[in-house]
Amino acid sequence: MIKINNNKGNILRTVLVIVAYITFFIGAFIFKHTYKSKMLRDFPATHTAKQFLLAHPQVAATLGDNIVYGSNLGGSFTYNNQGGDGTIAFPVAGSKANGVIKVTLVQDGNNMPWFVSKAVFKGPEKKEYPLDTPADWLKQAYAALDNLNEKEAVLMCERLKTAVPDDENVTYCESELAFNRYEDHRYIELKRILAEKYPQYARYESELGNAFYELGQPQSAIVYYNKAWDIKPDIQTAGWIAALHLDDNQLDQAKIWLDKAYALGKPTAYIDYLEGLYLLKKNDPKLAISYFNYSREADPMYEYPYFGLATAYQTLGQDTDAVYYYEQGISRKPTGVLKFRKALVNLLIKMKYTDDAIYHLLKIADYHPTDVEGLQKLAQIYDSQGRTSSGDWARQKIAEIQAKAQPNNNSL
């Protein structure tokens, strides 16, 4: 065994500590520059200055339209990575920023590529401008679609595609455009791409289930709802599956899924409404009324528990109460409730409230202009009252609907 005296041992320990510190700082320096270099390398350097400005309206607004859209706009991104500071700059000739805009790169979440988060103008007055993120653009696309402004929504989707072409929000934005355009097959195709690319997310499976349900394909819908449940059990998914079983009168299966929903915690207005429907189908209208009332209390503007109450009271022979709840439900959603408005019309005719029945039949004609059944009933009532001209009007409307429905056999 080799022995080392104390002085030599202390010197050796000191040298080892110094070497360790030097190694640490060299490693940190290399990591910092490698990390920053990767950040800059991942940023889409192929963007021109014009592409950048068109994608960031706050910066464009500061420079002015004559710069952004003018022919004198030039330059492209040039990296400034000498100090590993993570900034880039590009020249804009003639701008108020003295020709240079510096932007800071950040990363939003674990899966997002780098994108610009703020711009610092190096002009007479240094000022920072926060820039929209991809999530912001998606929100703006939603808002534009809600306001029936498809042109603005398309612009937001294009900005997403330019800034983060591989991000899921790009495909999601395009799918919402397809939904807005009633392009059902395109919508489903895009949602399937998302579901396959991000199998950890239940939302895309749920949205596929909703799409197939709206297309009248419940068997396909339930497949996707079950996939969503397997990924992440939640109350809403259990409710959708229970509703499909209720539609198919599979009451035992519906009850199993309703119990799963209740086991997950405080029920929603939707789940209490479905429980009420289940009890109606089990011929227990009195208990069903309790659950419809729970649903109504949870969400007073949700229309369906009112229709459930109307049906339950009608089953119990309490027609006046039934009329009241039909009207309460319709007042919350005048359109899109054709089935329940027709049920109300039939009840009003039974109770000999003919004028009220005419009122709702005319509303059906307004909100559902291709519904022949309502016009036929309206013509019958008018004829029974001797109002021949009004009956002829209803029959003329029927003839127009049927003529439009006929295929055009004319050929050149």
Sine and cosine of phi, psi and omega as CSV:
sin_phi,cos_phi,sin_psi,cos_psi,sin_omega,cos_omega
0.00,0.00,0.71,-0.71,-0.01,-1.00
-1.00,0.03,0.76,-0.65,0.02,-1.00
-0.98,-0.22,0.64,-0.77,0.02,-1.00
-0.86,-0.51,0.77,-0.64,0.00,-1.00
-0.95,0.31,0.24,-0.97,-0.12,-0.99
-0.86,0.51,-0.69,0.72,-0.04,-1.00
-0.88,0.47,-0.74,0.67,0.01,-1.00
-0.90,0.44,-0.59,0.81,0.02,-1.00
-0.90,0.43,-0.67,0.74,0.02,-1.00
-0.90,0.45,-0.66,0.75,0.03,-1.00
-0.88,0.48,-0.69,0.73,-0.02,-1.00
-0.89,0.46,-0.68,0.73,0.01,-1.00
-0.89,0.46,-0.65,0.76,0.01,-1.00
-0.89,0.46,-0.70,0.72,0.01,-1.00
-0.88,0.48,-0.68,0.73,-0.01,-1.00
-0.89,0.45,-0.64,0.77,0.03,-1.00
-0.90,0.44,-0.70,0.71,0.01,-1.00
-0.87,0.49,-0.70,0.72,0.01,-1.00
-0.87,0.48,-0.65,0.76,0.00,-1.00
-0.89,0.45,-0.70,0.71,0.02,-1.00
-0.88,0.47,-0.72,0.70,0.00,-1.00
-0.87,0.49,-0.69,0.72,0.01,-1.00
-0.88,0.48,-0.67,0.75,-0.01,-1.00
-0.88,0.47,-0.76,0.65,-0.06,-1.00
-0.92,0.38,-0.60,0.80,0.06,-1.00
-0.89,0.45,-0.69,0.72,0.02,-1.00
-0.89,0.47,-0.68,0.73,0.00,-1.00
-0.90,0.44,-0.66,0.75,0.00,-1.00
-0.89,0.46,-0.72,0.70,0.00,-1.00
-0.90,0.44,-0.68,0.73,0.00,-1.00
-0.88,0.48,-0.70,0.71,-0.04,-1.00
-0.86,0.51,-0.73,0.68,-0.06,-1.00
-0.96,0.28,-0.58,0.82,0.07,-1.00
-0.90,0.43,-0.67,0.74,-0.01,-1.00
-0.89,0.46,-0.74,0.67,-0.01,-1.00
-0.92,0.39,-0.62,0.78,0.01,-1.00
-0.89,0.46,-0.63,0.77,0.03,-1.00
-0.90,0.43,-0.65,0.76,0.02,-1.00
-0.85,0.53,-0.73,0.68,-0.03,-1.00
-0.95,0.32,-0.57,0.82,0.02,-1.00
-0.92,0.40,-0.58,0.81,0.00,-1.00
-0.96,0.29,-0.39,0.92,-0.02,-1.00
-0.93,0.35,0.65,-0.76,-0.06,-1.00
-0.93,0.36,1.00,0.04,-0.09,-1.00
-0.95,0.32,-0.19,0.98,-0.02,-1.00
-0.97,0.24,-0.19,0.98,0.02,-1.00
-0.88,0.48,0.66,-0.75,0.15,-0.99
-1.00,0.07,0.22,-0.97,0.05,-1.00
-0.86,0.51,-0.62,0.79,-0.03,-1.00
-0.91,0.41,-0.68,0.74,0.04,-1.00
-0.86,0.51,-0.68,0.74,-0.01,-1.00
-0.88,0.47,-0.72,0.69,-0.06,-1.00
-0.92,0.39,-0.63,0.77,0.02,-1.00
-0.91,0.41,-0.47,0.88,-0.01,-1.00
-1.00,0.08,-0.19,0.98,-0.03,-1.00
-0.78,-0.63,1.00,0.07,-0.14,-0.99
-0.89,0.46,-0.46,0.89,0.01,-1.00
-0.90,0.43,-0.66,0.75,0.03,-1.00
-0.93,0.38,-0.70,0.72,-0.01,-1.00
-0.86,0.50,-0.65,0.76,-0.02,-1.00
-0.90,0.43,-0.57,0.82,0.01,-1.00
-0.94,0.35,-0.64,0.77,-0.02,-1.00
-0.96,0.27,-0.56,0.83,-0.03,-1.00
0.98,-0.21,0.55,-0.84,-0.05,-1.00
-0.87,0.49,-0.54,0.84,-0.05,-1.00
-0.91,0.41,-0.43,0.90,0.06,-1.00
-0.99,0.11,-0.73,0.69,-0.11,-0.99
-0.92,0.39,-0.69,0.72,-0.09,-1.00
-0.98,-0.19,-0.07,1.00,-0.06,-1.00
-0.97,0.24,0.32,-0.95,-0.04,-1.00
-0.96,0.27,-0.26,0.97,-0.05,-1.00
-1.00,0.08,0.04,1.00,0.01,-1.00
-0.95,0.30,0.80,-0.60,0.02,-1.00
-0.62,-0.79,-0.07,-1.00,0.07,-1.00
1.00,-0.10,0.35,-0.94,0.08,-1.00
-0.61,-0.79,0.07,-1.00,-0.04,-1.00
-0.93,0.36,0.70,-0.72,0.15,-0.99
-0.80,-0.60,0.74,-0.67,-0.07,-1.00
-0.98,0.20,0.61,-0.79,0.12,-0.99
-0.85,-0.52,1.00,0.06,-0.15,-0.99
-0.89,-0.45,0.29,0.96,-0.09,-1.00
-0.88,0.48,-0.63,0.78,-0.01,-1.00
-0.98,-0.22,0.19,0.98,-0.05,-1.00
0.89,0.45,0.53,0.85,-0.11,-0.99
-1.00,0.08,-0.08,1.00,0.07,-1.00
0.93,0.37,0.49,0.87,0.05,-1.00
-0.88,-0.47,0.42,-0.91,0.10,-0.99
-0.75,-0.66,0.35,-0.94,0.02,-1.00
-0.63,-0.78,0.52,-0.86,0.13,-0.99
-0.64,-0.77,0.56,-0.83,-0.05,-1.00
-0.99,0.11,0.61,-0.79,0.13,-0.99
-0.79,-0.61,0.95,-0.30,-0.11,-0.99
-0.89,0.46,0.75,-0.67,0.11,-0.99
0.98,0.20,0.18,0.98,-0.05,-1.00
-0.99,0.13,0.29,-0.96,0.05,-1.00
-0.94,0.34,-0.16,0.99,-0.02,-1.00
-1.00,-0.02,0.31,0.95,-0.01,-1.00
0.85,0.53,0.55,0.84,0.15,-0.99
1.00,0.05,-0.11,0.99,-0.04,-1.00
-0.70,-0.71,0.72,-0.70,0.16,-0.99
-0.85,-0.52,0.78,-0.63,0.09,-1.00
-0.96,-0.27,0.68,-0.73,-0.02,-1.00
-0.81,-0.59,0.54,-0.84,-0.01,-1.00
-0.98,-0.21,0.68,-0.73,0.00,-1.00
-0.98,-0.19,0.68,-0.73,0.10,-1.00
-0.68,-0.73,0.11,-0.99,0.06,-1.00
-0.85,-0.53,0.77,-0.64,-0.05,-1.00
-0.99,-0.17,0.98,-0.18,0.00,-1.00
0.99,0.13,0.00,-1.00,-0.10,-0.99
-0.99,0.15,-0.45,0.89,-0.13,-0.99
-0.96,-0.29,-0.02,1.00,-0.07,-1.00
-1.00,0.04,0.63,-0.78,0.12,-0.99
-0.95,0.30,0.14,-0.99,0.00,-1.00
-0.94,0.35,0.60,-0.80,0.08,-1.00
-0.50,-0.87,0.26,-0.97,-0.05,-1.00
-0.97,0.26,0.75,-0.67,0.00,-1.00
-0.93,-0.36,-0.45,0.90,0.04,-1.00
-0.41,-0.91,0.43,-0.91,0.02,-1.00
-0.87,-0.49,0.67,-0.74,0.06,-1.00
-0.90,-0.44,0.89,-0.47,-0.01,-1.00
-1.00,0.03,0.84,-0.55,0.01,-1.00
-1.00,-0.06,0.93,0.37,-0.01,-1.00
-0.90,-0.44,-0.34,-0.94,0.03,-1.00
-0.83,0.55,-0.58,0.81,0.03,-1.00
-0.86,-0.51,0.97,-0.26,0.00,-1.00
-0.91,0.41,0.77,-0.63,-0.06,-1.00
-0.51,-0.86,0.64,-0.77,0.06,-1.00
-0.99,-0.12,0.63,-0.77,0.04,-1.00
-0.83,-0.56,0.91,-0.42,0.09,-1.00
-0.93,0.37,0.64,-0.77,-0.03,-1.00
-0.94,-0.35,0.41,-0.91,0.01,-1.00
-0.91,0.41,0.58,-0.82,0.10,-1.00
-0.99,-0.13,0.20,-0.98,0.08,-1.00
-0.82,0.57,-0.61,0.79,0.03,-1.00
-0.89,0.46,-0.59,0.81,0.04,-1.00
-0.91,0.42,-0.66,0.75,-0.01,-1.00
-0.90,0.44,-0.62,0.78,0.02,-1.00
-0.90,0.44,-0.67,0.74,0.05,-1.00
-0.88,0.47,-0.65,0.76,0.01,-1.00
-0.92,0.40,-0.57,0.82,0.07,-1.00
-0.90,0.44,-0.69,0.72,0.06,-1.00
-0.85,0.52,-0.73,0.68,-0.03,-1.00
-0.88,0.47,-0.63,0.77,0.01,-1.00
-0.91,0.42,-0.66,0.75,0.02,-1.00
-0.92,0.40,-0.62,0.78,0.05,-1.00
-0.88,0.47,-0.53,0.85,0.01,-1.00
-1.00,-0.05,0.23,0.97,0.03,-1.00
0.86,0.51,0.53,0.85,0.01,-1.00
-0.95,-0.32,0.98,0.18,-0.09,-1.00
-0.92,0.39,-0.56,0.83,0.00,-1.00
-0.85,0.52,-0.70,0.72,0.03,-1.00
-0.92,0.40,-0.64,0.77,0.01,-1.00
-0.89,0.45,-0.66,0.75,0.03,-1.00
-0.88,0.48,-0.66,0.75,0.02,-1.00
-0.87,0.49,-0.69,0.72,0.01,-1.00
-0.89,0.45,-0.66,0.75,0.02,-1.00
-0.90,0.44,-0.61,0.79,0.02,-1.00
-0.92,0.39,-0.62,0.79,0.05,-1.00
-0.89,0.46,-0.66,0.75,0.05,-1.00
-0.86,0.52,-0.73,0.69,-0.08,-1.00
-0.91,0.41,-0.56,0.83,0.01,-1.00
-0.95,0.32,-0.70,0.71,-0.11,-0.99
-0.98,0.20,-0.69,0.72,-0.09,-1.00
-0.69,-0.73,0.95,0.31,-0.16,-0.99
-0.86,0.51,-0.43,0.90,-0.06,-1.00
-0.99,-0.15,0.05,1.00,-0.07,-1.00
-0.98,0.19,0.50,-0.87,-0.03,-1.00
-0.90,0.44,-0.47,0.88,-0.01,-1.00
-0.89,0.46,-0.44,0.90,0.04,-1.00
-0.90,0.44,-0.79,0.62,0.00,-1.00
-0.91,0.42,-0.61,0.79,0.01,-1.00
-0.90,0.44,-0.67,0.74,0.01,-1.00
-0.88,0.47,-0.69,0.73,0.02,-1.00
-0.90,0.43,-0.57,0.82,0.02,-1.00
-0.92,0.39,-0.61,0.80,0.02,-1.00
-0.93,0.36,-0.55,0.83,0.11,-0.99
-0.89,0.45,-0.69,0.72,0.02,-1.00
-0.88,0.47,-0.65,0.76,0.04,-1.00
-0.88,0.48,-0.69,0.72,-0.01,-1.00
-0.90,0.43,-0.46,0.89,-0.02,-1.00
-1.00,-0.07,0.10,0.99,-0.04,-1.00
0.87,0.49,0.51,0.86,0.05,-1.00
-1.00,-0.02,0.98,0.19,-0.16,-0.99
-0.87,0.50,-0.72,0.69,-0.07,-1.00
-0.92,0.39,-0.62,0.79,0.04,-1.00
-0.91,0.41,-0.67,0.75,0.02,-1.00
-0.86,0.52,-0.74,0.67,-0.02,-1.00
-0.91,0.42,-0.65,0.76,0.02,-1.00
-0.86,0.51,-0.70,0.71,-0.02,-1.00
-0.94,0.35,-0.63,0.77,0.04,-1.00
-0.91,0.41,-0.57,0.82,0.05,-1.00
-0.91,0.41,-0.63,0.78,0.06,-1.00
-0.86,0.51,-0.70,0.71,0.00,-1.00
-0.91,0.41,-0.67,0.74,-0.02,-1.00
-0.90,0.44,-0.61,0.79,0.00,-1.00
-0.97,0.26,-0.59,0.81,-0.04,-1.00
-0.97,0.23,-0.51,0.86,-0.04,-1.00
-0.80,-0.60,0.94,0.34,-0.06,-1.00
-0.91,0.41,-0.20,0.98,0.00,-1.00
-0.99,0.14,-0.14,0.99,-0.05,-1.00
-0.97,-0.22,0.82,-0.57,0.00,-1.00
-0.97,0.23,-0.41,0.91,-0.16,-0.99
-0.87,0.49,-0.59,0.81,-0.06,-1.00
-0.95,0.31,-0.58,0.81,0.08,-1.00
-0.91,0.42,-0.66,0.75,0.02,-1.00
-0.89,0.46,-0.68,0.74,-0.02,-1.00
-0.92,0.39,-0.57,0.82,0.11,-0.99
-0.91,0.42,-0.66,0.75,0.07,-1.00
-0.86,0.51,-0.71,0.71,0.02,-1.00
-0.88,0.47,-0.64,0.77,-0.02,-1.00
-0.89,0.45,-0.72,0.70,-0.01,-1.00
-0.93,0.36,-0.55,0.84,0.06,-1.00
-0.90,0.45,-0.70,0.72,0.01,-1.00
-0.91,0.42,-0.48,0.88,0.02,-1.00
-0.99,0.12,0.06,1.00,0.02,-1.00
0.97,0.24,0.51,0.86,0.01,-1.00
-0.85,-0.53,0.95,0.30,-0.10,-1.00
-0.89,0.46,-0.52,0.85,-0.02,-1.00
-0.91,0.41,-0.62,0.78,0.07,-1.00
-0.94,0.33,-0.64,0.77,-0.01,-1.00
-0.85,0.53,-0.70,0.71,-0.09,-1.00
-0.93,0.37,-0.48,0.88,0.07,-1.00
-0.88,0.48,-0.72,0.69,-0.04,-1.00
-0.96,0.29,-0.57,0.82,0.07,-1.00
-0.89,0.45,-0.64,0.77,0.03,-1.00
-0.91,0.40,-0.59,0.80,0.07,-1.00
-0.89,0.46,-0.68,0.73,0.02,-1.00
-0.88,0.47,-0.67,0.74,0.01,-1.00
-0.89,0.46,-0.65,0.76,0.00,-1.00
-0.90,0.44,-0.55,0.83,0.01,-1.00
-0.97,0.26,-0.74,0.67,-0.04,-1.00
-0.46,-0.89,0.98,-0.20,0.03,-1.00
-0.88,0.47,0.77,-0.64,0.11,-0.99
-0.53,-0.85,0.25,-0.97,-0.11,-0.99
-0.88,0.47,-0.69,0.73,-0.07,-1.00
-0.88,0.47,-0.71,0.71,-0.01,-1.00
-0.89,0.45,-0.69,0.72,0.04,-1.00
-0.86,0.51,-0.63,0.78,0.03,-1.00
-0.90,0.43,-0.68,0.74,0.01,-1.00
-0.88,0.47,-0.67,0.74,0.01,-1.00
-0.92,0.40,-0.67,0.74,0.03,-1.00
-0.87,0.49,-0.65,0.76,-0.02,-1.00
-0.89,0.46,-0.65,0.76,0.03,-1.00
-0.90,0.44,-0.65,0.76,0.03,-1.00
-0.92,0.38,-0.58,0.81,0.07,-1.00
-0.90,0.43,-0.67,0.75,0.04,-1.00
-0.86,0.51,-0.55,0.83,-0.04,-1.00
-1.00,-0.07,0.15,0.99,0.00,-1.00
0.85,0.53,0.46,0.89,0.11,-0.99
-1.00,-0.03,0.98,0.22,-0.20,-0.98
-0.93,0.38,-0.59,0.81,0.01,-1.00
-0.90,0.43,-0.69,0.73,0.04,-1.00
-0.91,0.41,-0.64,0.77,0.03,-1.00
-0.86,0.50,-0.68,0.74,-0.02,-1.00
-0.90,0.43,-0.62,0.79,0.03,-1.00
-0.86,0.52,-0.70,0.72,-0.04,-1.00
-0.97,0.25,-0.53,0.85,0.10,-1.00
-0.91,0.41,-0.65,0.76,0.05,-1.00
-0.90,0.44,-0.60,0.80,0.06,-1.00
-0.89,0.46,-0.64,0.77,0.01,-1.00
-0.90,0.43,-0.73,0.68,0.00,-1.00
-0.90,0.44,-0.52,0.85,-0.02,-1.00
-0.93,0.36,-0.31,0.95,-0.04,-1.00
-1.00,0.09,-0.08,1.00,0.04,-1.00
0.73,-0.69,-0.38,-0.93,-0.06,-1.00
-0.86,0.51,0.82,-0.57,-0.05,-1.00
-0.95,0.32,0.44,-0.90,0.09,-1.00
-1.00,0.01,0.17,-0.99,0.07,-1.00
-0.85,0.52,-0.59,0.81,-0.01,-1.00
-0.90,0.43,-0.69,0.72,-0.02,-1.00
-0.92,0.39,-0.68,0.73,0.04,-1.00
-0.89,0.45,-0.61,0.80,0.07,-1.00
-0.88,0.47,-0.70,0.71,0.01,-1.00
-0.91,0.42,-0.60,0.80,0.07,-1.00
-0.89,0.46,-0.64,0.77,0.08,-1.00
-0.89,0.46,-0.67,0.74,0.05,-1.00
-0.88,0.48,-0.69,0.73,0.03,-1.00
-0.84,0.54,-0.71,0.70,-0.01,-1.00
-0.92,0.39,-0.57,0.82,0.09,-1.00
-0.87,0.49,-0.71,0.70,-0.01,-1.00
-0.93,0.38,-0.39,0.92,0.07,-1.00
-1.00,0.00,0.21,0.98,0.05,-1.00
0.89,0.47,0.66,0.75,0.07,-1.00
-0.79,-0.61,0.93,0.36,-0.09,-1.00
-0.90,0.44,-0.52,0.86,-0.03,-1.00
-0.91,0.41,-0.72,0.70,0.04,-1.00
-0.94,0.35,-0.55,0.83,0.05,-1.00
-0.86,0.51,-0.63,0.77,0.01,-1.00
-0.86,0.52,-0.62,0.79,0.02,-1.00
-0.87,0.49,-0.71,0.71,-0.03,-1.00
-0.95,0.31,-0.57,0.82,0.08,-1.00
-0.90,0.44,-0.59,0.81,0.04,-1.00
-0.94,0.35,-0.60,0.80,0.10,-0.99
-0.86,0.52,-0.69,0.72,-0.01,-1.00
-0.89,0.46,-0.70,0.71,-0.03,-1.00
-0.91,0.42,-0.61,0.79,0.01,-1.00
-0.93,0.37,-0.57,0.82,0.00,-1.00
-0.94,0.35,-0.57,0.82,-0.01,-1.00
-0.53,-0.85,1.00,-0.01,-0.07,-1.00
-0.88,0.48,-0.34,0.94,-0.02,-1.00
-1.00,-0.08,-0.04,1.00,0.03,-1.00
-0.97,0.23,0.87,-0.49,-0.20,-0.98
-0.97,0.25,-0.50,0.87,-0.19,-0.98
-0.92,0.38,-0.58,0.82,0.06,-1.00
-0.88,0.48,-0.47,0.88,0.06,-1.00
-0.92,0.39,-0.64,0.77,0.05,-1.00
-0.93,0.37,-0.57,0.82,0.08,-1.00
-0.89,0.46,-0.69,0.72,0.05,-1.00
-0.88,0.47,-0.66,0.75,0.02,-1.00
-0.86,0.50,-0.71,0.71,-0.01,-1.00
-0.91,0.42,-0.66,0.75,-0.01,-1.00
-0.90,0.43,-0.71,0.70,0.01,-1.00
-0.92,0.39,-0.57,0.82,0.06,-1.00
-0.90,0.43,-0.63,0.78,0.04,-1.00
-0.89,0.46,-0.58,0.82,0.00,-1.00
-0.99,0.13,-0.01,1.00,0.00,-1.00
0.99,0.16,0.23,0.97,0.01,-1.00
-0.99,-0.14,0.96,0.27,-0.16,-0.99
-0.91,0.41,-0.58,0.82,0.00,-1.00
-0.89,0.46,-0.69,0.72,0.07,-1.00
-0.89,0.45,-0.62,0.79,0.00,-1.00
-0.88,0.47,-0.71,0.71,0.02,-1.00
-0.86,0.51,-0.69,0.72,-0.01,-1.00
-0.84,0.54,-0.74,0.68,-0.06,-1.00
-0.96,0.27,-0.53,0.85,0.13,-0.99
-0.86,0.52,-0.72,0.69,-0.04,-1.00
-0.92,0.38,-0.57,0.82,0.05,-1.00
-0.90,0.44,-0.68,0.73,0.02,-1.00
-0.91,0.42,-0.71,0.71,-0.01,-1.00
-0.90,0.44,-0.59,0.81,0.00,-1.00
-0.90,0.43,-0.43,0.90,0.01,-1.00
-0.99,0.11,-0.37,0.93,0.06,-1.00
-0.46,-0.89,0.99,0.11,-0.08,-1.00
-0.87,0.48,-0.52,0.86,0.01,-1.00
-0.98,-0.22,0.34,-0.94,0.10,-1.00
0.98,0.22,0.20,0.98,0.01,-1.00
-0.81,-0.59,0.68,0.73,-0.08,-1.00
-0.83,0.56,-0.70,0.71,-0.03,-1.00
-0.83,0.56,-0.69,0.72,-0.08,-1.00
-0.98,0.19,-0.53,0.85,0.07,-1.00
-0.92,0.40,-0.61,0.79,0.06,-1.00
-0.91,0.41,-0.63,0.78,0.05,-1.00
-0.89,0.46,-0.64,0.77,0.05,-1.00
-0.90,0.43,-0.67,0.74,0.02,-1.00
-0.85,0.52,-0.73,0.69,-0.01,-1.00
-0.88,0.47,-0.63,0.78,0.01,-1.00
-0.93,0.37,-0.65,0.76,0.02,-1.00
-0.90,0.43,-0.63,0.78,0.04,-1.00
-0.91,0.42,-0.67,0.74,0.03,-1.00
-0.86,0.50,-0.62,0.78,-0.03,-1.00
-1.00,0.08,0.04,1.00,0.03,-1.00
0.91,0.42,0.50,0.87,0.14,-0.99
-1.00,-0.08,0.94,0.35,-0.17,-0.98
-0.91,0.42,-0.68,0.73,-0.02,-1.00
-0.88,0.47,-0.63,0.78,0.05,-1.00
-0.91,0.41,-0.61,0.79,0.04,-1.00
-0.90,0.44,-0.67,0.75,0.03,-1.00
-0.88,0.48,-0.67,0.74,0.00,-1.00
-0.83,0.56,-0.74,0.67,-0.04,-1.00
-0.95,0.30,-0.52,0.85,0.07,-1.00
-0.92,0.39,-0.60,0.80,0.08,-1.00
-0.92,0.39,-0.58,0.81,0.08,-1.00
-0.90,0.43,-0.62,0.79,0.06,-1.00
-0.87,0.48,-0.69,0.73,0.01,-1.00
-0.88,0.47,-0.56,0.83,0.01,-1.00
-0.96,0.27,-0.75,0.66,-0.11,-0.99
-0.99,0.11,-0.40,0.91,-0.04,-1.00
-0.74,-0.67,0.95,0.31,-0.17,-0.98
-0.91,0.41,-0.15,0.99,0.04,-1.00
-0.97,-0.25,0.13,0.99,-0.02,-1.00
-0.99,0.13,0.94,-0.33,-0.05,-1.00
-0.98,0.22,-0.62,0.79,-0.09,-1.00
-0.84,0.54,-0.70,0.72,0.00,-1.00
-0.90,0.45,-0.65,0.76,0.02,-1.00
-0.92,0.39,-0.61,0.79,0.04,-1.00
-0.89,0.46,-0.69,0.73,0.02,-1.00
-0.91,0.41,-0.61,0.79,0.02,-1.00
-0.90,0.43,-0.68,0.74,0.02,-1.00
-0.89,0.46,-0.64,0.76,0.01,-1.00
-0.89,0.46,-0.68,0.73,0.00,-1.00
-0.91,0.42,-0.72,0.70,0.00,-1.00
-0.87,0.50,-0.68,0.73,0.00,-1.00
-0.89,0.45,-0.64,0.77,-0.02,-1.00
-0.92,0.39,-0.39,0.92,0.03,-1.00
-1.00,-0.06,0.00,1.00,-0.02,-1.00
0.98,0.22,0.29,0.96,-0.01,-1.00
-1.00,-0.09,0.97,0.26,-0.15,-0.99
-0.89,0.46,-0.69,0.73,-0.04,-1.00
-0.89,0.45,-0.63,0.78,0.03,-1.00
-0.92,0.39,-0.63,0.78,0.06,-1.00
-0.89,0.45,-0.65,0.76,0.03,-1.00
-0.89,0.45,-0.60,0.80,0.04,-1.00
-0.87,0.49,-0.70,0.71,0.00,-1.00
-0.90,0.43,-0.65,0.76,0.01,-1.00
-0.92,0.38,-0.57,0.82,0.05,-1.00
-0.90,0.44,-0.64,0.77,0.05,-1.00
-0.89,0.46,-0.64,0.77,0.03,-1.00
-0.89,0.45,-0.69,0.72,-0.01,-1.00
-0.88,0.47,-0.63,0.77,0.02,-1.00
-0.91,0.42,-0.67,0.75,0.02,-1.00
-0.89,0.45,-0.71,0.71,-0.03,-1.00
-0.92,0.39,-0.57,0.82,0.01,-1.00
-0.92,0.40,-0.65,0.76,0.02,-1.00
-0.92,0.38,-0.49,0.87,-0.03,-1.00
-0.98,0.21,-0.29,0.96,-0.02,-1.00
-0.95,0.30,0.67,-0.75,0.06,-1.00
-0.93,0.38,0.55,-0.83,0.01,-1.00
-1.00,0.08,0.93,-0.36,-0.05,-1.00
-1.00,-0.05,0.00,1.00,0.00,-1.00
-0.95,0.32,0.69,-0.72,0.02,-1.00
-0.70,-0.72,0.46,-0.89,0.00,-1.00
-0.98,0.18,0.00,0.00,0.00,0.00
